[in-house]
Each structure stands twice: as C-alpha cells, then as structure tokens.
C-alpha cells in the first residue's frame, strides 16, 4: 500500500477544505489545515484519492488570489507517494510517474531515482521550461520515504531568531527548516527527513536550548516507530500521540473498508 501526503494551497476556506476531504472519501487518513500557511495537508492511501483531490483543487483553488506564509508553486502544491509496509520505493516511483502523466496541471518530479529533491525544484523551477497552469500553477510530484512535518512555535522571539534557529537545525538530507512569521508569532517550520535519526524530540530540544519555546505542532501523521523513540512522558509536550500514527489510522480504517495495509 502507498500513502500520499497531498499539500493543497488552501487552509482558510472551510468549504474548499471539506470538498478536498470529501473527494478522498474512505481513503482519507488525516487532514491538517493551517490558515496562516493557507495550506492543507491531506494524508490518504492509494493512487485514486490523489487524483480525485486534484480535480477538486484545480476547480476550486485559484493560485492568483493565494496569500500565505508557506512557499508554494501550485494549487495542488506537493504530491509525494510514500511506500508503506508491503510496498516498495519502486511502487512509489511508478505511482509518481503515472500521476504526472495523468495530471491536468504541469508537473515537476522529484525522488532518489532522479537525484533531485523538493527544495532543488523550488529553487530551479523557473529554468525548467514548464509553463504553469493559469490558475493552478505547477504541481511537484515525488516518491519519498516517510518523513515528519513538524513546527516549533517560539515564545516572544523575533523572526530573525526563528530564521537563525532554522539555519542552526537545518541539515542536508536530515532536517529542512524555515523560520516563518505566522500571525503575531514566529515558528521554525521543519520537515524531518530521517526521523528515526533526528526526530521531534531532537529538534525541539535543539531549539529550546537556544530560545523560548511556546509549543510544538505535529503536522499530519508520523510512523509509530518514530513515536516509540520518544518517552511517553514527553508525548504531550511534543504534540505526539498514538492516534496520530499512520498505523493507528490504518487500523481504524480497516473495519469500514475491508482493506489491508
């Protein structure tokens, strides 16, 4: 089974967010919407739900009117396919390529097999020659291993401090990080690329040792193995819970659909 963690460029319009979730149907595991980022992260299983979500996003989201603190290239901004138990990276690569061939929005592809990552495409897309869709922009579609999206909110610190902390914890192939002004506060927004080596506890502690922390925020789901690396006494502090694991959501889904991971 493959998971897909779709990043859609609307986190404010509840009607749109609900329509995206409805398009996923029983394949939906989680929705995380953020108004300041103006972005929704939908975790689904399989290869059909991403296409149904894409159709709704292209119809309902006009990137020309989009405002939000998170970088984005498209209405359906990022579509990464992730192998779960029983699937391989080759399956994810095939799903990526078939989605890119199907997509009504021009796509750029990333993955280990192409020796190019998501940050590379964000930096170089203007030289790619791809002509954006007039309202939906460009979709970046990938094949990758499980990661953890994680934010640490700072308490009374400046944007300059947040950016400095992002630079301090950033590590190629391990942690991607941005310092962002979000509403009246600031956060260090991260993707933990190798969360079994450097997970939520490690980045939280690295930031807390340098600045005042208000709270942590898990975006979407995480593998149970990553959760189990952290003492349960710290789960609430780090915004980590058993029911936010991919495995827990898959288990909850099985009686309703009859599917097996």
C-alpha positions as CSV (number, residue, x, y, z in Angstrom):
1,X,0.0,0.0,0.0
2,X,1.1,3.5,-0.8
3,X,0.4,6.6,1.2
4,X,0.2,10.1,-0.4
5,X,0.6,13.3,1.6
6,X,-1.0,16.0,-0.6
7,X,-0.3,19.6,0.2
8,X,-3.1,21.8,-1.2
9,X,-2.9,25.6,-1.2
10,X,-6.0,26.4,0.8
11,X,-6.1,26.3,4.6
12,X,-8.8,29.0,5.2
13,X,-11.9,28.3,3.1
14,X,-13.7,25.6,5.1
15,X,-16.0,24.7,2.1
16,X,-12.9,24.0,-0.1
17,X,-11.1,22.1,2.7
18,X,-14.3,20.0,3.2
19,X,-14.6,19.4,-0.5
20,X,-11.0,18.2,-0.7
21,X,-11.6,15.8,2.2
22,X,-14.8,14.5,0.7
23,X,-13.1,13.8,-2.6
24,X,-10.7,11.5,-0.7
25,X,-13.6,9.5,0.7
26,X,-12.7,6.4,2.7
27,X,-9.1,6.7,1.6
28,X,-8.6,9.7,3.9
29,X,-6.4,9.2,7.0
30,X,-5.9,12.8,8.2
31,X,-6.5,16.5,7.3
32,X,-4.4,19.3,8.8
33,X,-5.4,22.8,7.8
34,X,-3.5,25.9,8.7
35,X,-5.0,29.4,7.9
36,X,-1.7,31.3,8.2
37,X,0.2,29.0,6.0
38,X,-3.0,28.9,3.9
39,X,-2.3,25.2,3.3
40,X,-4.0,21.9,3.9
41,X,-2.1,18.6,4.3
42,X,-4.3,15.6,3.4
43,X,-2.9,12.1,4.1
44,X,-4.5,9.4,2.0
45,X,-3.9,5.9,0.9
46,X,-3.8,4.6,-2.6
47,X,-3.5,6.2,-6.0
48,X,-7.0,7.2,-6.9
49,X,-7.7,9.6,-4.0
50,X,-4.8,12.0,-5.0
51,X,-6.4,12.3,-8.5
52,X,-9.9,13.0,-7.0
53,X,-8.4,15.6,-4.7
54,X,-6.5,17.2,-7.6
55,X,-9.7,17.6,-9.7
56,X,-11.4,19.4,-6.8
57,X,-8.3,21.6,-6.1
58,X,-7.9,22.7,-9.7
59,X,-11.6,23.6,-9.9
60,X,-11.8,25.4,-6.5
61,X,-8.3,27.0,-5.9
62,X,-7.1,30.0,-7.8
63,X,-3.4,30.5,-7.1
64,X,-3.5,34.1,-8.4
65,X,-5.5,35.0,-5.3
66,X,-3.5,32.9,-2.9
67,X,-1.8,34.6,0.1
68,X,0.0,32.6,2.8
69,X,3.4,32.4,4.5
70,X,4.3,28.9,3.2
71,X,6.2,28.7,-0.2
72,X,4.0,27.2,-2.9
73,X,4.1,26.6,-6.7
74,X,0.6,25.1,-7.3
75,X,-2.9,24.8,-6.1
76,X,-2.0,21.1,-5.6
77,X,1.5,22.1,-4.5
78,X,3.2,18.8,-3.5
79,X,2.1,15.2,-4.1
80,X,4.5,12.7,-2.6
81,X,3.9,9.0,-2.8
82,X,5.3,7.1,0.2
83,X,5.7,3.3,0.4
84,X,4.2,1.7,3.5
85,X,4.5,-2.0,4.6
86,X,4.1,-4.3,1.6
87,X,5.1,-1.6,-0.9
88,X,8.5,-0.6,-2.3
89,X,10.1,2.6,-3.5
90,X,9.7,1.3,-7.0
91,X,5.9,1.3,-6.4
92,X,6.1,4.9,-5.3
93,X,8.1,5.9,-8.3
94,X,5.6,4.2,-10.7
95,X,2.7,6.0,-8.9
96,X,4.5,9.3,-9.2
97,X,5.2,8.9,-12.9
98,X,1.7,7.8,-13.6
99,X,0.2,10.7,-11.7
100,X,2.5,13.1,-13.5
101,X,1.4,11.7,-16.9
102,X,-2.3,12.0,-15.8
103,X,-2.3,15.4,-14.1
104,X,-4.3,18.3,-15.6
105,X,-1.6,20.6,-14.1
106,X,2.0,20.6,-15.4
107,X,4.3,18.6,-13.1
108,X,7.8,18.6,-11.9
109,X,9.1,15.3,-10.4
110,X,11.5,14.6,-7.6
111,X,12.9,11.5,-5.9
112,X,16.0,9.5,-5.1
113,X,15.9,7.8,-8.5
114,X,16.1,11.3,-10.2
115,X,18.8,12.5,-7.8
116,X,16.7,15.7,-7.1
117,X,14.8,16.8,-4.1
118,X,11.8,19.1,-3.4
119,X,14.0,22.1,-2.3
120,X,16.0,21.8,-5.5
121,X,12.8,22.1,-7.6
122,X,11.6,25.1,-5.6
123,X,14.9,26.8,-6.4
124,X,15.2,25.9,-10.1
125,X,11.6,25.6,-11.4
126,X,11.9,28.9,-13.4
127,X,14.6,27.3,-15.5
128,X,12.6,24.1,-16.1
129,X,10.7,25.4,-19.1
130,X,7.4,24.1,-17.6
131,X,4.6,26.5,-18.4
132,X,2.3,26.9,-15.3
133,X,-1.4,26.3,-15.4
134,X,-3.1,29.7,-15.5
135,X,-4.9,29.2,-12.1
136,X,-3.4,26.1,-10.6
137,X,0.3,26.7,-11.2
138,X,2.7,23.7,-11.1
139,X,2.4,20.5,-9.1
140,X,5.6,19.0,-7.7
141,X,5.1,15.2,-7.5
142,X,7.5,12.9,-5.8
143,X,8.4,9.5,-4.4
144,X,10.0,9.6,-1.0
145,X,10.4,7.7,2.3
146,X,8.2,8.6,5.3
147,X,9.1,12.0,6.9
148,X,7.7,14.1,9.8
149,X,6.4,17.6,9.3
150,X,6.9,19.5,12.5
151,X,6.6,23.1,13.7
152,X,8.1,24.6,16.9
153,X,6.5,27.9,17.9
154,X,8.6,30.4,19.7
155,X,7.6,32.5,22.7
156,X,8.2,36.2,22.3
157,X,11.1,35.7,19.9
158,X,11.8,37.6,16.7
159,X,11.6,36.5,13.1
160,X,15.4,37.0,12.9
161,X,15.8,34.5,15.8
162,X,13.4,32.0,14.1
163,X,15.4,32.2,10.9
164,X,18.7,31.8,12.8
165,X,17.3,28.7,14.6
166,X,16.1,27.2,11.3
167,X,19.7,27.6,10.0
168,X,21.1,26.0,13.1
169,X,18.9,22.9,12.9
170,X,18.9,22.6,9.1
171,X,21.0,19.6,7.8
172,X,21.1,18.3,4.2
173,X,19.2,15.0,4.0
174,X,18.2,15.2,7.6
175,X,16.2,18.4,8.5
176,X,14.7,21.0,6.2
177,X,13.8,24.2,8.2
178,X,12.4,27.6,7.6
179,X,11.9,30.5,10.1
180,X,8.4,32.0,9.4
181,X,6.3,34.8,10.7
182,X,2.9,33.3,11.4
183,X,0.2,35.7,12.6
184,X,1.5,37.5,15.6
185,X,4.2,34.9,16.3
186,X,7.1,33.1,14.7
187,X,7.8,29.4,14.2
188,X,10.5,27.1,13.0
189,X,8.8,25.0,10.3
190,X,10.5,21.7,9.6
191,X,10.5,18.5,7.6
192,X,12.3,15.8,9.4
193,X,13.7,13.7,6.5
194,X,15.3,10.9,8.6
195,X,13.1,11.0,11.7
196,X,14.5,7.7,13.1
197,X,17.8,9.5,13.4
198,X,16.7,13.0,14.1
199,X,13.1,13.2,15.2
200,X,10.7,15.6,17.0
201,X,12.4,15.4,20.4
202,X,15.9,16.2,19.0
203,X,14.8,19.3,17.0
204,X,12.6,20.5,19.8
205,X,15.4,20.2,22.4
206,X,17.9,21.9,20.0
207,X,15.6,24.9,19.6
208,X,14.6,25.0,23.3
209,X,18.3,25.2,24.2
210,X,18.7,28.4,22.2
211,X,15.3,30.2,22.6
212,X,12.0,30.3,24.4
213,X,9.5,27.8,23.1
214,X,5.7,28.3,23.2
215,X,4.6,24.9,21.9
216,X,5.2,22.2,19.3
217,X,2.9,21.1,16.5
218,X,2.9,17.9,14.5
219,X,1.6,18.4,11.0
220,X,-0.3,15.3,9.8
221,X,0.8,11.9,10.9
222,X,4.0,10.1,11.9
223,X,5.2,6.5,11.8
224,X,4.7,4.6,15.1
225,X,8.4,3.7,15.1
226,X,9.2,7.4,15.4
227,X,6.8,7.9,18.2
228,X,8.2,5.0,20.1
229,X,11.7,6.6,20.1
230,X,10.3,9.3,22.4
231,X,9.5,8.6,26.1
232,X,5.7,8.6,26.5
233,X,6.1,11.2,29.3
234,X,7.1,13.7,26.6
235,X,4.4,13.0,24.1
236,X,2.0,15.8,25.2
237,X,4.8,18.3,25.3
238,X,5.9,17.4,21.8
239,X,2.3,17.1,20.4
240,X,2.7,13.4,19.8
241,X,0.0,10.8,20.4
242,X,-0.6,7.2,19.5
243,X,-3.7,8.1,17.5
244,X,-1.6,10.4,15.3
245,X,0.4,7.5,13.9
246,X,-0.1,6.2,10.4
247,X,-0.6,2.7,11.8
248,X,-3.4,3.8,14.1
249,X,-5.3,5.5,11.3
250,X,-4.9,2.5,9.1
251,X,-6.1,0.2,11.8
252,X,-9.2,2.4,12.4
253,X,-9.9,2.4,8.7
254,X,-9.9,-1.4,8.1
255,X,-13.3,-2.3,9.6
256,X,-15.0,0.3,7.4
257,X,-13.3,-0.6,4.1
258,X,-12.2,-4.1,4.3
259,X,-8.8,-3.1,3.0
260,X,-5.5,-4.3,4.3
261,X,-2.3,-2.3,4.6
